[in-house]
Amino acid sequence: MRPAQGLVCSNHLSYLDILVYAAAMPCVFVSKREVRNWPAFGVLARCGGTIFVDRQSRTSSENVSRQIGTALEAGVAVLLFPEGTSTDGSAVLRFHPSLLQAAVQLQAEMAPAAIGYRVQGEEERAICWYGDAPFLRHLLRVLGKAGVAAEVEFYPERRAYPDRKSAALELHDKVEAMRKRMAGPGDE
């Protein structure tokens, strides 16, 4: 069941994740600051109330934490990709705990979620946008693919955590387990 509020923590594979989650549930996203200026996606992100973080600035992280807290207090679901970057899907990276602080302080529920893609005749990584892959080239390649399906799984239990480090570890483990189930037997 989709969370209606609280902090939702997911793995991150591509800019497409935002479109998929936006279709799956009403939420506010936390995104890297650079997205604000992207053509089309930046406009959509700003219009959707995205909270932008400058990952190089400690002050920005504190400000973002306050903004997340405000959204959580308003009863809005906030979607966060605590890996801090997108990956090729082969592993779920360590979850950075800093942006979980607002949910910890408010004793807000946190919900693990996992996203994955299936591509007809190809591996999932054909859809993933990671590393230094040029955005426009990747987008055009993805738009030319047939048989692409996205899958989102929400962990059935949600809970508040006493501290952000234990939250990051437990949420990571649950997301990793969901990703393994998504891969299925023989796909790992």
N, C-alpha and C positions, 0 to 999 in steps of 0.2 A: 504494500500500500504506500502511495506517495505521501511524503510528509507535507503537511499544510503549513508548518512553521518550524522554527529551529534552524540549526546549522546542519547542512547536508554536505558531507565530505566525499569526494569522488576521485578516482584516478582520472588522468587527463591524457587523451590521445591526439586531439586535433581541435582546431577552431570549430569544427563541425559539432563537437560536444555541446557547445553553447546552444546551437540550433536545436539539437535533439532534446536537451534538458528543458529548453524554453517551450518546446511542444509538449513535453511530458508533465510539466508542473509550473504553476506560477511561482516565480522566485526572483531574487536579486542576485546578480553574480558579483564575484570578486575577481578582478582581472588585472593583469600587469598594465601599467600606465601607457605603454606604447600602443595598446589597442585603441585608445581614445582617438588617435589620429589615423587609423586605418581607413581606407576608402570603404564605404558601405557598412562594413562591420563596426567601425568606430561610431558612426551615426546611430546605428541600431543600439549599440551598447550604451551610449549616452542617453538616448531616448528611453531605454529600459531601466534606467536608474543604476547602472553598474557602478560598483565601488572600485575605484582605480587605486592600485598600490604601486609605489616606486620601490622596487625591491632592493635598491641600493641605499635607501634612506631609512634610518631608524625612526625619525620623526614621522615619516609617512606611514610606517607600520603602526605607530601609536594612534595616528589620526584615523587610519583605516579600521583599527580595532574599535574606536569610538563609533564610527559609522555603522559597523556591523552590529554593535550593541544597540544602537538606535533602531535599526531595522528589526532586530530580534525582539526588542521591547514593543514594537508596533505589531508584532505577530506575523511578520513576513518571513518566509523561508529564504535563507541565504545559502547560495551554493558556492562552495569553495573547492578548489583543486589544490590540496595541501602539498602535493609533490613540488609545486612551484614551477613546473615546466611540463610540456607534453612529451610523450615517449613513443617508442615504436611498439608498445604493447607487450613486449617480451617479459617485463617485470613491473611491479608497482614499486616506485621509488619511495624512499623514506618520506614520511609526512613531517613537514616543518610545523612545530607546535605554536609558533608565535601568534598566528591569526585565530587560534582557538581560544585565546584568553577571554574575549568578550563573552563567549558562550559559557565558559567556566565561571566567570564572575557573576553572571546572571542566573546560573544554574539552569540554563536553557538545554533542552534536549539536543543531542547530536545524533545524526543518522548517517551511517555508511551507505554509499551507493556505488555501483560499478557500471561502467559503460564499455561496450565492445562493438565491433563491426564484423560483418560477414560480407565477403566480396566474392561473387561468382567466379570460380576458377583462379582465385588469387589468395594470398595470405592477407591477414588483417593489416599488416604493416603497409600495404599499398594505399590504405586510407589514412594512416597516421601521418601527422605533420610534426616533425621533430628535428632537432639539430639545426643545421643552417639551410634547410631546404627552402628555396625561393617560394614565397607565398603564391604569387600569380601562376607560376608554372604548376605548382601542386594543385591549386584550385581548378585550373583548366583540365589537368589530368583526371582529377576526381569527377568532374562534371561529365567527362567522356566515358566513364565506367558504367556498365550495366550490372544489374543484380546486386546492388549495395543495400544492405539492411543494417540498421542500428538496433542494439539491444541495451536496455537499461534495467538494472535490478536494484531495488531498494531493500536493504536489510530489514527484516520484519520488526526488530526491536530497536527502540531509541532510548537513550538515557542521558542524564547529566553526568558529568565527570568532576571529580574533586580537584584535578589539576590538568594542565594542558599537555604535559609530557605523557602521562598515562593515557590520556585521550588520544593523542597522536599514535601511540603504539597500538592500542586496541582497535582504533578505527582502521589503521593501516592493515592489520591482520585480517579484519573482516572483509575489507575491500579486496585484499589479495585472495582470500578464499572464494569470494564471489567470482573474481576473474578466472580462477582455475575451473570453477564449475561451468562458466561460459565457454571456455575452451573445449570442454568435453573430452571424452576418452579419445586418445589418438591425435588430438589437435595440439597438445602441449608441446 
